[in-house]
Each structure stands twice: as C-alpha cells, then as structure tokens.
Amino acid sequence: MATNPNPAPRAAERPVHIEVRDLTMAFGSFVLMRDLNFAVRRGEIFIIMGGSGCGKSTLLRHLIGLIEPAAGEVLYEGRNFTTAAVEDREAMLRQFGVLYQGGALWSSMTLAENIGLPLGEFTDLAPDEIRQIASLKLALVGLKGFEDYYPSQISGGMQKRAGLARAIALDPAVLFLDEPSAGLDPVTSRLLDELILELRDSLGATIVVVTHELASIFTIGDNSIFLDAETRTMGALGNPRELRDHSANPGVRRFLTRGASLLETAPKDG
C-alpha cells in the first residue's frame, strides 16, 4: 500500500500559533494570575481549565484584547499583539472568531441577521451574498432552515450553535469559545463537542476553549493549561488525559478525576 508522501504533522511539530509570555492578570493591586507561559500550536484545540473563579474567562479576554495585561505579552504567529499599533491589532482581530457565554445573540435580529453582522461590517458583500453565506454557516452548525427564527424561538443549545455560526462567519484562523457547553444537557453538550471537532477539521482553525466540563475536556482537548486559584499561577500544562494520569500536582489530579461516570463515558481518543 502506498504511503502518504506528505503526512499531517504531529501536534508537537506544528508551528506555534499563539504564545503567551510571563502574563500577569490583575485588577488594580489584586493579582488574579501571574507568570503564565504557554504556547498554542496551529490546528489544535487548547483547553483553559480550572475551578470557578480562577480566571479562565479573564484569560480568554486577555487573549482577544478586551483586557490589557498587567505584565507580559501575547503573540500571534510571532507578532506582538499586546504592543501592536491600532491598525496592526485590528488586522489580527479580523482573524478571530469568538463565541461568548450564552451565545450573545441580538434578540431583535433573526439568526441570519445575527450571522450577517460581521459580514456586513468587514466585507463589501451585497445583502443577498451575505444572506447566502449566513445560510451556509447555519447549515454547517446544523441549523439549516432556521435563518428567519429569532433567538427566543430556539433552544439554548441551538442558540449556542447559532453563536458558533456567527463566530465562523469570516472563516477565522482562531476560534475562542467561552464555556460553550455550560448549561446544556449531556446529550446536547456532546453534540456540540462533536461539532467543534468537525469545525476544527473542516476550517483548519486553532481553537481555544474555556471550560470546566470534564466530558468536553477529554473529548476535544489536544492540550491544556490548568489555572490554580490557590497559587494564582499555572498549575499544569499538557494533554488533559496525561495530566489526569501523571500530573505531579494533586490539585490537577483532583480536578480531572472528579465524577468517575464522566470519565467512563468519555471517548478514549479525543
């Protein structure tokens, strides 16, 4: 049997897409997290995990520029996002897609209008072209035929998927997902995890996910960082399954071994 002359590179061989150097997150004199150092490789699903109040969503907001770091820097493909000029930062932001908690859809707009918002703002497409792309993105997340529905007319899980459709409207290089499965039942959460894997494979995007849900962590996570609220710094870095089985940090192992039933139902290969 012939071998593939250009096999896909292993995760460790992929180029670094996002790099965080010596990042400190603080509100005034209160330091939330300090000395965060990690890299996210192109095309991987990177999990930001930890207990409630540890700063997971705050870290995501630092990565997309909504909050400025107290110290340290964030780089995208070697370009310094933290110190970039306004026009350079805006160019980098165009490569981001963000799913906020709850979907963050405009209630007065239909799903097609919600997905069309970034297309109308950042492209010169005609209204009918925007409508066509919005329909395509909704179809990609399993919402074909729901273009003219309002957010109040669909379920919470469907709202999350619609928010994901808006996040991928501009075909971003990086997707940031903030607690995508929070508040969803186990079946809907599992379907959303499968959708995230499909989008990673079809778009070739790098995906950063904030979550504390074990089933999602083990299903989709290639790599991860654990934020330790007690020490206020990074408690571990690595593949979630390897951290569960081999981490020297007892807090990490406790976090990743809670709820044995979740571990038993999670797939062996993410």
PAZAPA-4460 file (N, C-alpha, C; in steps of 0.05 Angstrom, whole numbers, plus 32768, in hexadecimal, padded with zeros to 4 digits):
% residues 270
    n_x    n_y    n_z   ca_x   ca_y   ca_z    c_x    c_y    c_z   seq   type   mol
   8011   7FE8   8000   8000   8000   8000   8011   8019   8000     1      M     A
   800B   802C   7FEF   801B   8045   7FED   8018   8055   8007     2      A     A
   802E   8062   800E   802E   8073   8025   8029   8090   801E     3      T     A
   801E   809F   802F   8019   80BC   802A   8034   80CB   802A     4      N     A
   803C   80D7   8014   8055   80E5   8013   8056   80FE   8024     5      P     A
   803E   8109   802B   803D   8121   803C   802A   811D   8053     6      N     A
   8032   810B   8066   8020   8106   807D   801D   811F   808E     7      P     A
   8005   8121   809B   8000   8137   80AC   8013   8137   80C3     8      A     A
   801E   814F   80CA   8032   8150   80E0   8025   8149   80FB     9      P     A
   8035   813D   810C   802B   8138   8127   8028   8152   8135    10      R     A
   8018   8152   814B   8012   816B   8159   802C   817A   8161    11      A     A
   803F   816B   816C   8058   8178   8175   8068   8184   815F    12      A     A
   8063   817C   8146   8072   8186   812F   8064   819E   8121    13      E     A
   804B   81A3   8129   803D   81BA   811D   8049   81D4   8126    14      R     A
   8047   81E9   8115   8052   8203   811D   8042   820F   8134    15      P     A
   804E   821F   8144   8041   822D   815A   802F   8243   814E    16      V     A
   8016   8243   8155   8003   8257   814B   8000   826E   815F    17      H     A
   7FFD   8267   8179   7FF9   827B   818E   800E   8276   81A4    18      I     A
   801C   828B   81AD   802F   8288   81C2   8029   829C   81D8    19      E     A
   8028   8293   81F1   8024   82A4   8208   803E   82A4   8218    20      V     A
   8048   82BC   821E   8062   82BF   822C   805F   82CF   8246    21      R     A
   8065   82C2   825C   8066   82D0   8276   804E   82E1   827C    22      D     A
   8036   82D7   8275   801E   82E7   8278   8014   82E8   8295    23      L     A
   800E   8300   829E   8002   8305   82B8   7FE7   8312   82B3    24      T     A
   7FD2   8307   82C0   7FB7   8312   82BE   7FB1   831E   82DA    25      M     A
   7FA9   8338   82DA   7FA4   8345   82F3   7F8E   835A   82F0    26      A     A
   7F80   835E   8306   7F6C   8374   8308   7F76   8387   831E    27      F     A
   7F82   839D   8315   7F8E   83AE   8329   7FA5   83A0   8337    28      G     A
   7FA5   83A0   8351   7FBA   8393   8360   7FB6   8375   8364    29      S     A
   7F9E   836C   835D   7F97   834F   8360   7FA1   833F   8348    30      F     A
   7FB3   832D   834D   7FBE   831C   8338   7FAD   8302   8336    31      V     A
   7FA1   82FE   831F   7F91   82E6   831B   7FA2   82CE   8313    32      L     A
   7FB4   82D2   8300   7FC6   82BD   82F7   7FE1   82CB   82EF    33      M     A
   7FF7   82BD   82F4   8011   82C8   82ED   8022   82B3   82DE    34      R     A
   8035   82BD   82CF   804A   82AC   82C3   803E   8296   82B2    35      D     A
   802B   829D   82A0   8020   8289   828E   8031   8287   8275    36      L     A
   803A   826F   826F   804B   826B   8257   8041   8252   8249    37      N     A
   8037   8254   8231   802E   823D   8222   802C   8244   8204    38      F     A
   802B   822F   81F4   8028   8233   81D7   8012   8221   81CD    39      A     A
   8003   822B   81B9   7FEE   821D   81AC   7FF6   8218   818F    40      V     A
   7FF7   81FF   8187   8001   81F9   816C   7FEA   81FA   8157    41      R     A
   7FF1   81FF   813F   7FDE   8202   812A   7FCD   81E9   8126    42      R     A
   7FB3   81EC   8125   7FA1   81D6   811F   7F9A   81C5   8137    43      G     A
   7FA3   81CC   814F   7F9C   81BC   8167   7F85   81C8   8176    44      E     A
   7F78   81B8   8186   7F64   81C2   8199   7F70   81C4   81B4    45      I     A
   7F72   81DD   81BE   7F80   81E3   81D7   7F6C   81EA   81EC    46      F     A
   7F6D   81DC   8203   7F5A   81DF   8218   7F65   81F1   822E    47      I     A
   7F56   8205   8236   7F5C   8215   824E   7F49   820B   8264    48      I     A
   7F54   81FE   8279   7F44   81F1   828D   7F4C   81F9   82A9    49      M     A
   7F3B   81F3   82BC   7F40   81F9   82D8   7F25   81FD   82E6    50      G     A
   7F26   8200   8300   7F0E   8203   8310   7F01   821E   830C    51      G     A
   7EE9   8222   8317   7EDB   823B   8315   7EEB   8252   8321    52      S     A
   7EEB   8268   8313   7EF8   8280   831E   7F16   8280   831A    53      G     A
   7F22   826D   830B   7F3F   826D   8308   7F49   8280   82F3    54      C     A
   7F37   828A   82E1   7F3F   829D   82CD   7F3F   8292   82B1    55      G     A
   7F30   827C   82AC   7F30   8270   8291   7F26   8284   827C    56      K     A
   7F0E   828F   8280   7F02   82A2   826D   7F13   82BB   826C    57      S     A
   7F1E   82C3   8282   7F2F   82DB   8282   7F48   82D7   8271    58      T     A
   7F53   82BF   8271   7F6A   82B9   8260   7F62   82BB   8243    59      L     A
   7F4A   82B0   823C   7F41   82B2   8221   7F3E   82CF   8218    60      L     A
   7F33   82E0   822A   7F30   82FC   8223   7F4B   830A   821F    61      R     A
   7F5F   8301   822D   7F7A   830B   8228   7F84   8303   820D    62      H     A
   7F7E   82EA   8205   7F88   82E0   81EB   7F7B   82EF   81D3    63      L     A
   7F63   82F9   81D7   7F55   8307   81C0   7F56   8325   81C4    64      I     A
   7F65   832F   81D8   7F69   834C   81DA   7F54   835B   81E8    65      G     A
   7F40   834E   81F5   7F2C   835C   8204   7F37   8367   821E    66      L     A
   7F4B   835A   8229   7F58   8363   8241   7F76   8364   823C    67      I     A
   7F83   8379   8244   7FA0   837C   8241   7FAE   836E   8259    68      E     A
   7FC4   8360   8253   7FD3   8353   8269   7FE1   8366   827B    69      P     A
   7FE3   835F   8295   7FF2   836F   82A8   8010   836D   82A2    70      A     A
   8018   8356   8297   8033   8351   828E   8033   833A   827A    71      A     A
   8048   8338   826A   804A   8323   8257   803E   832A   823C    72      G     A
   803D   8317   822A   8034   831C   820F   8028   8304   8202    73      E     A
   8018   8309   81ED   800C   82F4   81DD   8015   82F8   81C0    74      V     A
   801E   82E2   81B3   8027   82E3   8198   8017   82D0   8186    75      L     A
   8011   82D9   816E   8003   82C9   815A   8016   82C5   8142    76      Y     A
   801E   82AD   813D   8031   82A6   8128   804A   82B8   812A    77      E     A
   8053   82BC   8142   806B   82CC   8147   8067   82EA   8148    78      G     A
   804F   82F3   8141   804A   8310   8142   803E   8317   815D    79      R     A
   8049   832C   8169   8041   8334   8184   8026   8343   8183    80      N     A
   8012   8335   818C   7FF6   8340   818D   7FF4   8355   81A2    81      F     A
   8001   8351   81B9   7FFE   8363   81D0   8008   837F   81CA    82      T     A
   801F   8381   81BC   802B   839B   81B7   8026   83A5   819A    83      T     A
   8016   8397   818B   8012   839E   816F   8004   83B9   816C    84      A     A
   8009   83C7   8156   7FFB   83DF   814F   7FDE   83D9   814A    85      A     A
   7FCD   83ED   814C   7FB0   83E8   814A   7FA9   83DA   8130    86      V     A
   7FB4   83E3   8119   7FAD   83D7   8100   7FB7   83BA   80FD    87      E     A
   7FCE   83B5   8109   7FD9   839A   8109   7FC8   8387   811B    88      D     A
   7FC0   8391   8131   7FAF   8381   8143   7F94   837B   8136    89      R     A
   7F89   838F   8129   7F6F   838B   811C   7F71   8376   8106    90      E     A
   7F88   8375   80F8   7F8C   8361   80E3   7F8D   8345   80EF    91      A     A
   7F9A   8343   8107   7F9B   8329   8115   7F7F   8321   811F    92      M     A
   7F70   8335   8129   7F56   832F   8133   7F43   8325   811D    93      L     A
   7F48   832C   8104   7F37   8323   80EE   7F3A   8304   80EB    94      R     A
   7F50   82F9   80F6   7F54   82DC   80F4   7F47   82CC   810B    95      Q     A
   7F3A   82DA   811D   7F2E   82CE   8135   7F10   82C9   8131    96      F     A
   7F06   82B3   813C   7EE9   82AF   813F   7EE4   82A8   815C    97      G     A
   7ECF   82B4   8168   7ECB   82B1   8184   7EAE   82A8   818A    98      V     A
   7EAB   8293   819A   7E91   828A   81A4   7E91   8291   81C2    99      L     A
   7E80   82A4   81C9   7E7E   82AC   81E5   7E6A   829A   81F4   100      Y     A
   7E6B   829B   820E   7E59   828B   821E   7E3C   8293   8217   101      Q     A
   7E2B   827F   8214   7E0F   8284   820E   7E09   828A   81F1   102      G     A
   7E1E   828B   81E0   7E1A   8290   81C4   7E1B   82AE   81BD   103      G     A
   7E11   82BF   81CF   7E13   82DD   81CB   7E07   82E5   81B1   104      A     A
   7DF0   82DA   81AA   7DE2   82E2   8191   7DD0   82FA   8196   105      L     A
   7DCD   830B   8182   7DBB   8321   8184   7D9E   8317   8182   106      W     A
   7D8E   831C   8197   7D73   8310   8198   7D60   831C   8183   107      S     A
   7D66   8335   817A   7D54   8342   8167   7D5B   833B   814A   108      S     A
   7D6F   832A   8146   7D77   8322   812B   7D72   8304   8127   109      M     A
   7D6C   82FD   810E   7D6A   82E0   8107   7D86   82D4   8108   110      T     A
   7D86   82B9   8107   7DA0   82AC   8107   7DB1   82B4   80EF   111      L     A
   7DA5   82B6   80D7   7DB3   82BE   80BF   7DBE   82DA   80C3   112      A     A
   7DAF   82EC   80CF   7DB9   8307   80D3   7DCF   8308   80E7   113      E     A
   7DCE   82F7   80FC   7DE4   82F6   810F   7DFE   82EC   8102   114      N     A
   7DFC   82D8   80F2   7E14   82CD   80E5   7E1E   82E1   80D0   115      I     A
   7E0C   82F0   80C4   7E14   8303   80AF   7E21   831C   80BA   116      G     A
   7E1F   8321   80D4   7E2B   833A   80DF   7E48   833E   80D9   117      L     A
   7E5A   832B   80E0   7E76   832F   80DA   7E7C   8330   80BC   118      P     A
   7E6C   8322   80AC   7E6F   8322   808F   7E69   833E   8084   119      L     A
   7E54   834A   808F   7E4C   8365   8086   7E60   837A   808E   120      G     A
   7E6D   8376   80A6   7E7F   838A   80B0   7E9B   8388   80A4   121      E     A
   7EA4   8370   809E   7EC0   836C   8096   7EC4   8364   8079   122      F     A
   7EAE   8361   8069   7EB1   835A   804D   7EA1   836D   803C   123      T     A
   7EA5   836C   8022   7E95   837C   800F   7E80   836B   8001   124      D     A
   7E78   8355   800D   7E64   8343   8000   7E49   8350   7FFF   125      L     A
   7E3A   8349   7FEA   7E1F   8353   7FE7   7E0D   8344   7FFA   126      A     A
   7DF6   8350   8001   7DE3   8344   8015   7DDB   8327   800E   127      P     A
   7DD7   8321   7FF4   7DCF   8306   7FED   7DE6   82F3   7FF0   128      D     A
   7DFF   82FC   7FEC   7E16   82EB   7FF0   7E1A   82E6   800E   129      E     A
   7E16   82FA   801E   7E18   82F7   803C   7E03   82E2   8045   130      I     A
   7DEB   82E4   803A   7DD6   82D1   8041   7DDE   82B5   803A   131      R     A
   7DEA   82B1   8023   7DF3   8296   801A   7E08   828B   802D   132      Q     A
   7E1B   829C   8034   7E31   8292   8046   7E26   828C   8061   133      I     A
   7E13   829D   806B   7E07   8298   8085   7DF8   827D   8085   134      A     A
   7DEB   8277   806F   7DDD   825E   806D   7DF0   8246   806D   135      S     A
   7E07   824A   805F   7E1B   8235   805F   7E27   8230   807B   136      L     A
   7E2D   8246   8089   7E38   8242   80A4   7E24   8235   80B7   137      K     A
   7E0B   823C   80B5   7DF7   8230   80C5   7DF4   8212   80BE   138      L     A
   7DF6   820B   80A5   7DF5   81EF   809C   7E0D   81E0   80A8   139      A     A
   7E25   81EC   80A9   7E3C   81DF   80B4   7E39   81D7   80D1   140      L     A
   7E29   81E7   80E0   7E25   81E0   80FC   7E0A   81D2   8101   141      V     A
   7DFE   81C8   80EC   7DE5   81B9   80EF   7DCC   81C9   80F2   142      G     A
   7DCC   81E1   80E8   7DB5   81F3   80EA   7DAA   81FB   80CF   143      L     A
   7DAC   81EA   80BC   7DA1   81F0   80A1   7D83   81F4   80A4   144      K     A
   7D78   8209   8098   7D5C   820E   8098   7D53   8220   80AF   145      G     A
   7D66   8228   80C1   7D5F   8239   80D8   7D67   8256   80D4   146      F     A
   7D6C   825E   80BB   7D76   8279   80B6   7D64   828F   80C1   147      E     A
   7D4A   828B   80BF   7D37   82A0   80C7   7D2C   829D   80E3   148      D     A
   7D37   828B   80F2   7D2F   8288   810E   7D3E   829D   811F   149      Y     A
   7D30   82A5   8135   7D3D   82B7   8149   7D49   82A6   815F   150      Y     A
   7D5D   82B0   816D   7D69   82A0   8183   7D55   8296   8198   151      P     A
   7D40   82A5   819D   7D2C   829D   81B1   7D1C   8285   81A8   152      S     A
   7D1D   827F   818E   7D0D   8269   8183   7D1C   824F   8181   153      Q     A
   7D34   824E   818A   7D44   8236   8189   7D4F   822F   81A4   154      I     A
   7D59   8216   81A7   7D62   820C   81C1   7D7E   8218   81C8   155      S     A
   7D86   8214   81E1   7DA1   821E   81E9   7DB7   8211   81D9   156      G     A
   7DB5   81F7   81D4   7DCA   81EA   81C4   7DCB   81F5   81A8   157      G     A
   7DB4   81FB   819C   7DB3   8206   8181   7DBE   8223   8181   158      M     A
   7DBA   8232   8197   7DC5   824C   8199   7DE4   824B   819A   159      Q     A
   7DEE   8237   81A8   7E0C   8234   81A8   7E16   822E   818C   160      K     A
   7E08   821D   817E   7E11   8216   8163   7E0F   822F   8150   161      R     A
   7DF9   823F   8154   7DF7   8257   8144   7E0D   826B   814A   162      A     A
   7E15   826C   8164   7E2B   827D   816B   7E45   8273   815F   163      G     A
   7E48   8259   815D   7E5F   824D   8150   7E5F   8254   8132   164      L     A
   7E48   8253   8126   7E46   825A   8109   7E4F   8277   8105   165      A     A
   7E47   8289   8117   7E50   82A5   8114   7E6E   82A7   8118   166      R     A
   7E79   8296   812B   7E96   8297   8130   7EA6   828F   8118   167      A     A
   7E9B   827D   8107   7EAA   8273   80F0   7EA2   8282   80D6   168      I     A
   7E93   8297   80D8   7E88   82A5   80C1   7E9F   82AF   80AE   169      A     A
   7EB5   82B8   80B9   7ECB   82C3   80A9   7EE1   82AE   80A5   170      L     A
   7EDC   8295   80AA   7EF0   827F   80A7   7F09   8286   80B7   171      D     A
   7F07   8289   80D1   7F1E   8292   80E1   7F34   827D   80E3   172      P     A
   7F4C   8287   80E8   7F63   8275   80EC   7F63   826A   8109   173      A     A
   7F57   8279   811B   7F56   8271   8137   7F39   8274   8142   174      V     A
   7F2F   825F   814F   7F15   8260   815C   7F18   8260   817A   175      L     A
   7F0B   8273   8188   7F0B   8274   81A5   7EEF   826D   81AF   176      F     A
   7EEC   8258   81BF   7ED2   824F   81C8   7ED2   8251   81E7   177      L     A
   7EC0   8261   81F1   7EBE   8265   820E   7EA7   8255   821A   178      D     A
   7EAE   823F   8228   7E9A   822D   8234   7E84   8225   8220   179      E     A
   7E8C   8219   8209   7E77   8213   81F5   7E62   8200   81FE   180      P     A
   7E68   81ED   8210   7E54   81D9   8218   7E47   81E0   8233   181      S     A
   7E4D   81F7   823F   7E41   81FE   8259   7E23   8200   8257   182      A     A
   7E15   81F3   826A   7DF8   81F4   826B   7DEA   81E1   8258   183      G     A
   7DF9   81D1   8249   7DED   81BF   8236   7DEA   81A3   8243   184      L     A
   7DD6   8194   823A   7DD4   8178   8243   7DEA   8167   8237   185      D     A
   7DF0   8150   8242   7E07   8140   8239   7E06   8138   821B   186      P     A
   7DEE   8132   8211   7DEC   812A   81F5   7DF2   8142   81E3   187      V     A
   7DE7   8159   81E9   7DEC   8171   81D9   7E09   817A   81DB   188      T     A
   7E14   8177   81F3   7E30   817E   81F7   7E42   816D   81E6   189      S     A
   7E3C   8153   81E5   7E4C   8140   81D5   7E4A   8147   81B7   190      R     A
   7E32   814E   81AE   7E2F   8155   8192   7E3F   816E   818B   191      L     A
   7E40   8181   819E   7E4F   819A   819A   7E6D   8194   8198   192      L     A
   7E76   8181   81AA   7E92   8179   81A9   7E99   816D   818E   193      D     A
   7E87   815C   8183   7E8C   8150   8169   7E8D   8165   8153   194      E     A
   7E7C   817A   8156   7E7B   818F   8142   7E96   819F   8143   195      L     A
   7EA0   81A4   815B   7EBA   81B2   815E   7ED0   81A2   8150   196      I     A
   7ED1   8188   8153   7EE5   8177   8146   7EE2   8179   8128   197      L     A
   7EC9   8178   811E   7EC4   817A   8101   7ECD   8195   80F6   198      E     A
   7EC8   81AA   8105   7ED0   81C5   80FB   7EEE   81C7   80FB   199      L     A
   7EFB   81BC   810F   7F19   81BD   8110   7F24   81AF   80F7   200      R     A
   7F18   8198   80F0   7F22   8189   80D9   7F1B   8196   80BE   201      D     A
   7F03   81A2   80BC   7EFB   81AE   80A3   7F07   81C9   809E   202      S     A
   7F0A   81D9   80B3   7F14   81F4   80B1   7F32   81F5   80B4   203      L     A
   7F3E   81E1   80C1   7F5B   81E2   80C6   7F62   81F7   80DB   204      G     A
   7F4E   81FF   80EB   7F52   8214   80FE   7F60   820A   8118   205      A     A
   7F6E   821C   8125   7F77   8218   8140   7F60   8220   8153   206      T     A
   7F5A   820F   8167   7F43   8214   8178   7F4C   8215   8195   207      I     A
   7F44   822B   81A3   7F4A   822E   81BF   7F2F   822D   81CE   208      V     A
   7F2D   821A   81E1   7F13   8216   81EE   7F16   8219   820C   209      V     A
   7F06   822A   8218   7F03   822D   8235   7EEE   8219   823E   210      V     A
   7EF5   8207   8250   7EE0   81F5   825B   7EEA   81E8   8274   211      T     A
   7ED7   81DF   8284   7EDD   81CF   829C   7ECF   81B3   829A   212      H     A
   7EC2   81AF   8282   7EB2   8196   827E   7EC5   817F   8277   213      E     A
   7EC7   816B   8288   7EDA   8155   8283   7ED4   8146   8269   214      L     A
   7EBB   8141   8263   7EB5   8132   824A   7EC0   8141   8232   215      A     A
   7EBC   815B   8231   7EC7   816B   821B   7EE5   816C   821B   216      S     A
   7EF1   816F   8232   7F0E   8171   8234   7F1B   8158   8228   217      I     A
   7F11   8140   822F   7F1D   8127   8225   7F14   8121   8209   218      F     A
   7EFE   812B   81FF   7EF4   8125   81E4   7F03   8135   81CF   219      T     A
   7F07   814F   81D5   7F12   8160   81C0   7F2E   816A   81C5   220      I     A
   7F38   8169   81DD   7F51   8176   81E4   7F6A   8168   81D9   221      G     A
   7F7A   8177   81CA   7F95   816D   81C2   7FAA   8175   81D6   222      D     A
   7FA7   818D   81E1   7FBA   8198   81F4   7FAA   81AA   8207   223      N     A
   7FB6   81B1   821E   7FA7   81C0   8232   7FB9   81CE   8245   224      S     A
   7FAE   81E2   8252   7FBA   81EF   8269   7FA7   81EE   8280   225      I     A
   7FB2   81E9   8298   7FA2   81E9   82B0   7FA9   8201   82C1   226      F     A
   7F95   8212   82C7   7F99   822A   82D7   7F93   8223   82F4   227      L     A
   7FA7   8226   8305   7FA4   821F   8321   7F9D   8237   8332   228      D     A
   7F84   8238   833C   7F7B   824F   834B   7F8A   8253   8365   229      A     A
   7F94   823D   8371   7FA2   823F   838A   7FBE   824C   8387   230      E     A
   7FCD   8244   8373   7FE8   824F   836F   7FE8   8267   835D   231      T     A
   7FD1   826C   834F   7FCD   8282   833D   7FE1   8281   8326   232      R     A
   7FE6   826A   831C   7FF7   8267   8305   7FF0   824D   82F6   233      T     A
   7FFF   8246   82E2   7FFA   822E   82D2   8001   8216   82E3   234      M     A
   7FED   8204   82E6   7FF2   81EC   82F6   7FFC   81D4   82E5   235      G     A
   7FF7   81D5   82CB   7FFF   81BF   82BA   7FFB   81C7   829D   236      A     A
   800A   81BA   828B   8007   81BF   826E   800B   81A4   8260   237      L     A
   7FF8   819C   824E   7FFC   8183   8240   7FE2   8177   8237   238      G     A
   7FE3   8160   822B   7FCB   8152   8222   7FBA   814A   823B   239      N     A
   7FA0   8150   823A   7F8F   814B   8252   7F91   812E   825C   240      P     A
   7F90   811A   824B   7F91   80FF   8254   7FAC   80F8   8261   241      R     A
   7FC2   8103   8256   7FDC   80FE   8262   7FDE   810C   827D   242      E     A
   7FD2   8124   827F   7FD3   8132   8299   7FC2   8123   82AE   243      L     A
   7FAB   8118   82A5   7F9B   8108   82B7   7FAA   80F0   82C3   244      R     A
   7FB9   80E3   82B2   7FC7   80CA   82BA   7FE2   80CF   82C6   245      D     A
   7FF0   80E5   82BF   800C   80E7   82C7   8014   8102   82D3   246      H     A
   8002   8115   82D6   800A   812F   82E1   8014   812C   82FE   247      S     A
   8029   813A   8304   8034   813A   831F   8025   814D   8331   248      A     A
   8013   815D   8326   8003   8170   8336   7FE9   8162   833F   249      N     A
   7FE6   815E   8359   7FCE   8150   8363   7FB4   8160   835D   250      P     A
   7FB5   817A   835C   7F9E   818A   8356   7F94   8185   8339   251      G     A
   7FA7   8181   8327   7FA0   817B   830B   7F93   8160   8309   252      V     A
   7F9F   814D   8317   7F93   8132   8316   7F77   8131   8323   253      R     A
   7F73   8140   8338   7F59   8141   8345   7F44   814D   8332   254      R     A
   7F4C   8162   8324   7F3B   8170   8311   7F33   815D   82FA   255      F     A
   7F46   814E   82F1   7F42   813D   82D9   7F37   8121   82DF   256      L     A
   7F34   811A   82F8   7F29   8100   82FF   7F0F   8102   830E   257      T     A
   7F04   811A   8311   7EE9   811C   831D   7ED5   8111   830A   258      R     A
   7EC0   8104   8314   7EAB   80FA   8303   7EB3   80E2   82F3   259      G     A
   7EB6   80CB   82FF   7EC0   80B3   82F1   7EAF   80AC   82D9   260      A     A
   7E94   80B1   82DB   7E83   80A9   82C5   7E89   80B9   82AB   261      S     A
   7E91   80D2   82AF   7E98   80E2   8297   7EB1   80D6   828A   262      L     A
   7EC4   80CD   829A   7EDC   80C2   828F   7ED7   80A8   8280   263      L     A
   7EC4   8098   828B   7EBF   807F   827F   7EB1   8082   8264   264      E     A
   7EA1   8097   8260   7E92   809A   8247   7EA1   80AB   8233   265      T     A
   7EB7   80B8   823B   7EC6   80C7   8227   7ED6   80B5   8215   266      A     A
   7ED8   80BC   81FA   7EE7   80AB   81E8   7F04   80A8   81F0   267      P     A
   7F10   8092   81E8   7F2C   808D   81EE   7F3E   80A0   81DE   268      K     A
   7F37   80A7   81C6   7F47   80B8   81B5   7F38   80D1   81AF   269      D     A
   7F45   80E9   81B5   7F37   8102   81B2   7F37   810B   8195   270      G     A
***
